[in-house]
């Protein structure tokens, strides 16, 4: 067996913030963090970081596009179990809430993903695509009535939530409560400034998560008694290896879809408005021929903003990657936010260019079995909403700086002032 390459633990104190294990790094301006990622990409091998608090488990940062992509496509070596977030979910949390599909590997993951994929029938997906345009028009109608304000609290920010609720078949009477519980369950993501600058991580809003899952379990019971043409009805009648999905399995999937699916797309939409405001020439190009440039615009918004910053993997077998030999049990983080700015793949990676082609960004993952299941739906939502906003909200734009959440997990927007002057008539661009 080859001896592992010795890579020193990097720990740089002060405002430079080169220590990715230090919560202070994730409070730096995004431009400084991106600069540090660029410096790390120039090194010959991944760097090992050791947290000062918490589990103190060291991890290697994969920052190059090629390394993140390669690790994503070798799940037998870079495993998602026992968890992809930092820190990993506690065993008791999995027992209570069910294990999320993102934390599974091998046959367990493949079986559950196959079952879920079967629930999204061609008929349901076709209906969802048609519904997306209807939802976008309704939400823009509402924002015309509401007027300018905080985009993150305006009607258009609800686009992914409304689409997913319609697709799943969540009754209207449940939606306000579920939306509030999603917000609270996902609130504790980022860097907390309380006390000794602790790192806030996914999973602390457990009470809200539990209540949401109980509510979803009640809807599932209704669908078992009286099925409808929706995803919930399909899932409660599905099975994995001959077994009916348990309440915990259903609850874990609902939580993943509602929290991850809603938040990532909502943040991408907000960052898209910021980017189109900051780059009027790109906006003008998009408006000049929306159908021609919309797909490229969505891909470039996702690349540039990278809604999910990183996921963790656990090394399951010895492997050499990126100039380093990894050993079983070691931890690595896949830094999508760095990979999407890799100058060896993207020409002028800091530029926002909706005509960028090819654009092999890793905003939906690096491929392999864990590639985002809802990527196609998210793209359709973004295109439909931007079409409506750019057509009907004259001069829609941000009117101030976004309020960003300090986070090592997602590129979240807490608040975003926006405005518009007039309304255009209905109709496609």
C-alpha positions as CSV (number, residue, x, y, z in Angstrom):
1,X,0.0,0.0,0.0
2,X,1.3,3.4,-0.9
3,X,2.1,5.7,2.0
4,X,-0.4,8.7,2.1
5,X,0.9,12.0,1.0
6,X,1.6,14.2,4.1
7,X,-0.4,17.4,3.8
8,X,0.0,19.9,6.6
9,X,-3.0,21.2,8.5
10,X,-3.5,24.8,7.6
11,X,-4.6,27.2,10.2
12,X,-4.2,30.9,9.5
13,X,-5.5,33.3,12.1
14,X,-6.6,36.9,11.6
15,X,-8.7,38.6,9.0
16,X,-7.2,36.7,6.1
17,X,-9.4,33.8,7.1
18,X,-7.7,30.9,5.4
19,X,-8.9,28.3,7.8
20,X,-12.0,26.7,6.3
21,X,-12.7,24.9,9.6
22,X,-12.9,28.2,11.5
23,X,-16.4,29.8,11.6
24,X,-14.7,33.2,11.2
25,X,-13.8,32.2,7.6
26,X,-17.5,31.9,6.7
27,X,-18.2,35.4,8.0
28,X,-15.7,36.9,5.6
29,X,-17.1,38.7,2.5
30,X,-17.9,36.3,-0.3
31,X,-15.2,37.8,-2.5
32,X,-12.5,37.0,0.1
33,X,-13.7,33.4,0.5
34,X,-13.6,33.0,-3.3
35,X,-10.1,34.4,-3.4
36,X,-9.0,31.8,-0.8
37,X,-10.6,29.0,-2.8
38,X,-8.6,30.2,-5.8
39,X,-5.4,30.0,-3.8
40,X,-6.2,26.5,-2.6
41,X,-6.9,25.4,-6.2
42,X,-3.3,26.4,-7.1
43,X,-1.9,23.9,-4.7
44,X,-0.7,20.4,-5.7
45,X,-2.9,18.5,-3.3
46,X,-6.0,19.0,-1.1
47,X,-5.4,20.7,2.2
48,X,-6.4,19.2,5.6
49,X,-8.3,21.4,8.1
50,X,-9.0,20.6,11.7
51,X,-11.9,22.3,13.5
52,X,-11.1,23.9,16.9
53,X,-14.5,23.1,18.4
54,X,-17.2,20.4,18.1
55,X,-16.2,17.0,16.9
56,X,-12.7,18.2,15.9
57,X,-12.7,15.7,13.1
58,X,-10.3,16.8,10.4
59,X,-11.4,17.1,6.8
60,X,-9.8,17.6,3.4
61,X,-11.2,20.3,1.1
62,X,-11.7,19.3,-2.5
63,X,-11.7,22.6,-4.3
64,X,-11.0,21.8,-8.0
65,X,-13.7,21.1,-10.5
66,X,-12.1,17.8,-11.6
67,X,-11.7,16.5,-8.0
68,X,-15.3,17.4,-6.9
69,X,-16.7,15.8,-10.1
70,X,-14.5,12.6,-9.7
71,X,-15.4,12.2,-6.0
72,X,-19.1,12.6,-6.8
73,X,-19.0,9.8,-9.4
74,X,-17.2,7.3,-7.0
75,X,-19.8,6.8,-4.3
76,X,-18.3,3.4,-3.4
77,X,-15.1,5.3,-2.4
78,X,-16.5,8.7,-1.3
79,X,-19.6,7.7,0.7
80,X,-22.5,9.9,1.7
81,X,-23.1,7.8,4.8
82,X,-23.1,8.6,7.7
83,X,-24.0,12.1,6.6
84,X,-23.3,14.9,4.1
85,X,-23.7,17.9,6.4
86,X,-21.3,19.2,9.0
87,X,-21.6,17.9,11.7
88,X,-23.2,14.6,10.6
89,X,-26.7,13.9,11.8
90,X,-26.9,12.2,15.2
91,X,-28.0,8.6,15.2
92,X,-31.0,9.5,17.4
93,X,-32.1,12.1,14.9
94,X,-32.1,9.5,12.2
95,X,-34.1,7.1,14.4
96,X,-36.7,9.8,15.2
97,X,-37.0,11.6,11.8
98,X,-35.8,8.9,9.4
99,X,-32.6,8.9,7.4
100,X,-32.5,11.3,4.5
101,X,-31.8,9.9,1.0
102,X,-28.8,12.3,0.7
103,X,-27.1,10.3,3.5
104,X,-27.5,6.9,1.9
105,X,-25.3,4.8,-0.4
106,X,-25.5,1.7,-2.6
107,X,-28.6,-0.5,-2.8
108,X,-30.4,1.4,0.0
109,X,-30.1,4.7,-1.8
110,X,-30.8,3.2,-5.2
111,X,-34.0,1.5,-4.1
112,X,-35.4,4.5,-2.4
113,X,-34.5,6.8,-5.3
114,X,-36.0,4.4,-7.8
115,X,-39.2,4.3,-5.8
116,X,-39.4,8.1,-5.6
117,X,-38.6,8.5,-9.2
118,X,-41.5,6.1,-10.1
119,X,-43.9,8.4,-8.2
120,X,-43.0,11.3,-10.5
121,X,-44.9,9.8,-13.5
122,X,-44.7,11.4,-16.9
123,X,-48.3,12.5,-16.5
124,X,-47.6,14.2,-13.2
125,X,-44.5,15.9,-14.5
126,X,-46.3,17.1,-17.6
127,X,-49.1,18.5,-15.4
128,X,-46.5,20.1,-13.2
129,X,-44.8,21.8,-16.1
130,X,-48.1,23.3,-17.3
131,X,-48.9,24.4,-13.7
132,X,-45.5,26.2,-13.3
133,X,-46.5,28.9,-15.8
134,X,-49.9,29.3,-14.0
135,X,-48.2,29.7,-10.6
136,X,-45.7,32.2,-11.9
137,X,-48.5,34.4,-13.4
138,X,-50.5,34.2,-10.2
139,X,-47.5,35.2,-8.0
140,X,-46.6,38.1,-10.2
141,X,-50.3,39.2,-10.1
142,X,-49.9,39.2,-6.3
143,X,-46.7,41.2,-6.3
144,X,-48.3,43.8,-8.5
145,X,-50.9,44.2,-5.8
146,X,-48.3,44.1,-3.0
147,X,-45.9,46.6,-4.6
148,X,-42.1,46.7,-4.0
149,X,-40.5,45.6,-0.7
150,X,-38.5,42.7,0.5
151,X,-38.2,40.1,-2.3
152,X,-37.7,37.3,0.2
153,X,-41.1,38.0,1.7
154,X,-42.8,38.8,-1.6
155,X,-45.1,36.5,-3.6
156,X,-42.5,35.5,-6.2
157,X,-40.2,34.0,-3.5
158,X,-42.9,31.4,-2.9
159,X,-42.6,30.0,-6.4
160,X,-40.7,26.8,-5.5
161,X,-42.9,26.1,-2.4
162,X,-46.2,26.5,-4.3
163,X,-45.0,24.3,-7.2
164,X,-43.8,21.5,-4.9
165,X,-47.0,21.7,-2.8
166,X,-49.1,21.4,-6.0
167,X,-47.1,18.5,-7.3
168,X,-47.2,16.6,-4.0
169,X,-50.8,17.4,-3.4
170,X,-50.6,19.3,-0.2
171,X,-54.0,20.9,0.5
172,X,-54.1,24.7,0.6
173,X,-55.3,24.7,4.2
174,X,-52.0,23.1,5.4
175,X,-49.6,25.3,3.4
176,X,-49.2,28.4,5.6
177,X,-48.3,26.2,8.6
178,X,-45.9,24.0,6.6
179,X,-44.2,27.1,5.1
180,X,-43.7,28.6,8.6
181,X,-42.2,25.3,9.8
182,X,-39.9,25.0,6.8
183,X,-38.6,28.5,7.5
184,X,-37.9,27.7,11.2
185,X,-36.5,24.2,10.5
186,X,-34.0,25.7,8.0
187,X,-33.3,28.8,9.9
188,X,-30.3,27.5,11.8
189,X,-27.9,27.2,8.9
190,X,-24.9,29.5,9.0
191,X,-22.5,31.0,11.4
192,X,-23.9,32.1,14.7
193,X,-22.4,35.2,16.3
194,X,-23.6,34.3,19.8
195,X,-20.9,33.5,22.3
196,X,-17.8,32.0,20.7
197,X,-18.8,32.3,17.1
198,X,-20.3,28.9,16.8
199,X,-21.3,27.3,13.5
200,X,-25.0,26.9,13.0
201,X,-25.8,23.8,11.0
202,X,-28.8,22.1,9.5
203,X,-31.1,20.3,11.9
204,X,-31.4,22.5,14.9
205,X,-35.0,23.4,14.2
206,X,-36.0,19.9,15.2
207,X,-39.3,20.8,16.8
208,X,-40.6,22.5,13.7
209,X,-39.3,19.6,11.6
210,X,-41.1,17.1,13.9
211,X,-44.4,19.1,13.6
212,X,-44.1,19.3,9.9
213,X,-43.5,15.6,9.5
214,X,-46.5,14.9,11.8
215,X,-48.7,17.1,9.5
216,X,-47.4,15.4,6.4
217,X,-48.1,12.0,8.0
218,X,-51.7,13.0,8.5
219,X,-52.0,14.0,4.8
220,X,-50.4,10.6,3.9
221,X,-53.1,8.8,5.9
222,X,-55.8,10.7,4.0
223,X,-54.2,9.7,0.7
224,X,-54.1,6.0,1.7
225,X,-57.8,6.2,2.3
226,X,-58.6,8.3,-0.7
227,X,-55.8,8.4,-3.3
228,X,-55.6,11.4,-5.7
229,X,-53.4,12.1,-8.7
230,X,-50.4,13.5,-6.8
231,X,-47.0,12.4,-5.6
232,X,-48.1,11.8,-2.0
233,X,-50.7,9.3,-3.2
234,X,-48.1,7.6,-5.4
235,X,-45.6,7.3,-2.6
236,X,-47.9,5.9,0.1
237,X,-48.7,3.1,-2.3
238,X,-45.0,2.5,-3.3
239,X,-42.7,0.0,-1.8
240,X,-39.0,-0.6,-1.4
241,X,-37.9,-4.2,-1.7
242,X,-41.5,-5.3,-1.1
243,X,-42.0,-3.1,1.9
244,X,-44.4,-0.2,2.2
245,X,-42.6,3.1,2.9
246,X,-42.6,3.8,6.7
247,X,-43.8,7.0,8.2
248,X,-40.2,7.9,8.9
249,X,-39.1,7.3,5.3
250,X,-42.0,9.4,4.0
251,X,-41.2,12.1,6.5
252,X,-37.5,12.2,5.6
253,X,-38.3,12.5,1.9
254,X,-40.9,15.2,2.5
255,X,-38.4,17.1,4.6
256,X,-35.7,16.8,2.0
257,X,-38.0,17.9,-0.8
258,X,-39.7,20.8,1.0
259,X,-36.6,22.2,2.8
260,X,-33.9,21.5,0.3
261,X,-36.0,21.9,-2.8
262,X,-37.6,25.1,-1.7
263,X,-34.6,26.9,-0.2
264,X,-32.1,26.2,-2.9
265,X,-34.4,27.4,-5.7
266,X,-35.6,30.4,-3.8
267,X,-32.1,31.5,-3.1
268,X,-31.1,31.0,-6.8
269,X,-34.0,33.2,-7.9
270,X,-33.0,35.9,-5.5
271,X,-29.3,35.8,-6.6
272,X,-30.6,35.9,-10.2
273,X,-32.3,39.1,-9.6
274,X,-29.2,40.5,-8.0
275,X,-27.0,39.4,-11.0
276,X,-29.4,40.8,-13.6
277,X,-29.5,44.1,-11.8
278,X,-25.8,44.3,-11.5
279,X,-25.3,43.3,-15.2
280,X,-27.8,45.3,-17.3
281,X,-26.1,44.3,-20.5
282,X,-26.8,40.6,-19.7
283,X,-30.4,41.5,-18.7
284,X,-30.9,43.4,-22.0
285,X,-29.6,40.3,-23.9
286,X,-32.0,38.0,-22.1
287,X,-34.9,40.3,-22.7
288,X,-34.1,40.6,-26.4
289,X,-34.8,36.9,-27.0
290,X,-35.9,35.2,-23.8
291,X,-36.5,31.8,-25.4
292,X,-33.0,31.8,-26.8
293,X,-31.1,32.8,-23.7
294,X,-33.2,31.6,-20.8
295,X,-31.6,28.2,-20.4
296,X,-28.1,29.7,-20.4
297,X,-29.2,32.4,-18.0
298,X,-30.5,29.9,-15.5
299,X,-27.3,27.8,-15.7
300,X,-25.1,30.8,-15.3
301,X,-27.2,32.1,-12.3
302,X,-26.8,28.7,-10.6
303,X,-23.1,28.5,-11.4
304,X,-22.4,32.0,-10.2
305,X,-24.4,31.8,-7.0
306,X,-24.0,28.1,-6.2
307,X,-26.9,27.7,-3.8
308,X,-25.3,24.7,-2.0
309,X,-21.8,25.6,-1.0
310,X,-20.6,22.1,0.1
311,X,-21.4,18.5,1.0
312,X,-19.3,16.1,3.0
313,X,-18.2,12.6,2.1
314,X,-16.5,9.8,4.1
315,X,-13.7,7.8,2.5
316,X,-14.8,4.2,2.3
317,X,-11.7,2.8,0.4
318,X,-8.2,3.9,-0.2
319,X,-8.0,6.1,-3.2
320,X,-5.6,8.6,-4.8
321,X,-7.2,11.8,-6.1
322,X,-5.9,15.2,-6.8
323,X,-2.4,14.4,-5.7
324,X,-3.3,12.8,-2.3
325,X,-4.0,9.3,-1.2
326,X,-7.1,9.2,1.0
327,X,-7.5,6.4,3.6
328,X,-10.8,4.8,4.9
329,X,-12.5,6.9,7.5
330,X,-11.1,10.2,6.5
331,X,-13.5,13.1,5.7
332,X,-13.6,15.3,2.7
333,X,-15.8,18.2,1.7
334,X,-16.9,18.8,-1.9
335,X,-16.7,22.6,-2.3
336,X,-19.1,23.3,-5.2
337,X,-18.7,27.0,-4.6
338,X,-15.0,26.6,-5.5
339,X,-15.4,24.1,-8.3
340,X,-17.8,26.5,-10.1
341,X,-15.1,29.2,-10.2
342,X,-12.3,26.9,-11.4
343,X,-10.4,28.8,-14.1
344,X,-9.2,25.6,-15.7
345,X,-12.8,24.9,-16.7
346,X,-14.5,28.3,-16.9
347,X,-13.1,31.1,-18.9
348,X,-13.1,34.3,-16.7
349,X,-15.0,32.5,-14.0
350,X,-15.9,35.7,-12.0
351,X,-17.8,37.1,-15.0
352,X,-21.6,36.7,-15.3
353,X,-22.2,35.6,-18.9
354,X,-25.5,34.1,-19.9
355,X,-24.0,32.9,-23.2
356,X,-21.4,30.8,-21.5
357,X,-21.1,27.5,-23.4
358,X,-20.3,24.9,-22.4
359,X,-21.2,25.5,-18.8
360,X,-20.5,22.3,-16.9
361,X,-21.3,23.8,-13.5
362,X,-21.7,21.6,-10.4
363,X,-24.6,23.6,-8.9
364,X,-26.8,20.5,-8.9
365,X,-24.0,18.2,-7.8
366,X,-21.1,16.6,-9.6
367,X,-23.1,13.8,-11.3
368,X,-23.3,10.3,-10.0
369,X,-26.2,8.7,-8.1
370,X,-26.7,11.8,-5.9
371,X,-27.2,14.3,-8.7
372,X,-30.1,16.6,-7.8
373,X,-33.5,14.8,-8.4
374,X,-35.3,18.1,-8.9
375,X,-32.9,20.0,-11.1
376,X,-35.2,20.0,-14.2
377,X,-38.1,21.2,-12.1
378,X,-36.0,24.0,-10.6
379,X,-34.9,25.2,-14.0
380,X,-38.5,25.3,-15.3
381,X,-39.5,27.3,-12.2
382,X,-36.8,29.9,-12.6
383,X,-37.5,30.3,-16.3
384,X,-41.2,30.8,-15.8
385,X,-40.8,33.3,-13.0
386,X,-38.2,35.4,-14.7
387,X,-40.2,35.4,-17.9
388,X,-43.2,36.8,-16.0
389,X,-41.2,39.3,-13.9
390,X,-39.2,40.7,-16.8
391,X,-42.3,41.0,-19.0
392,X,-44.8,42.4,-16.5
393,X,-42.8,44.2,-13.8
394,X,-41.2,47.2,-15.6
395,X,-37.6,47.8,-14.6
396,X,-37.8,45.1,-11.8
397,X,-34.5,45.3,-10.0
398,X,-32.9,45.2,-6.6
399,X,-32.9,48.5,-4.7
400,X,-30.2,47.7,-2.1
401,X,-27.7,45.1,-1.1
402,X,-28.9,41.6,-0.3
403,X,-28.8,40.5,3.4
404,X,-26.8,37.3,3.2
405,X,-26.7,34.6,5.9
406,X,-23.2,33.6,7.1
407,X,-23.1,30.0,6.2
408,X,-20.7,27.2,5.3
409,X,-23.6,25.2,3.9
410,X,-25.8,27.3,1.6
411,X,-25.6,30.7,-0.1
412,X,-28.8,31.9,1.5
413,X,-30.4,35.3,1.1
414,X,-32.2,36.6,4.2
415,X,-33.5,39.8,2.7
416,X,-33.4,41.6,-0.6
417,X,-35.0,45.0,-1.3
418,X,-36.5,45.3,-4.8
419,X,-38.6,47.7,-6.8
420,X,-40.4,48.1,-10.1
421,X,-42.0,51.1,-11.7
422,X,-44.8,49.9,-13.9
423,X,-46.7,46.8,-15.1
424,X,-46.6,45.6,-18.7
425,X,-49.5,43.8,-20.1
426,X,-49.6,40.0,-20.0
427,X,-47.9,38.2,-22.7
428,X,-44.7,36.4,-23.6
429,X,-41.4,38.2,-24.2
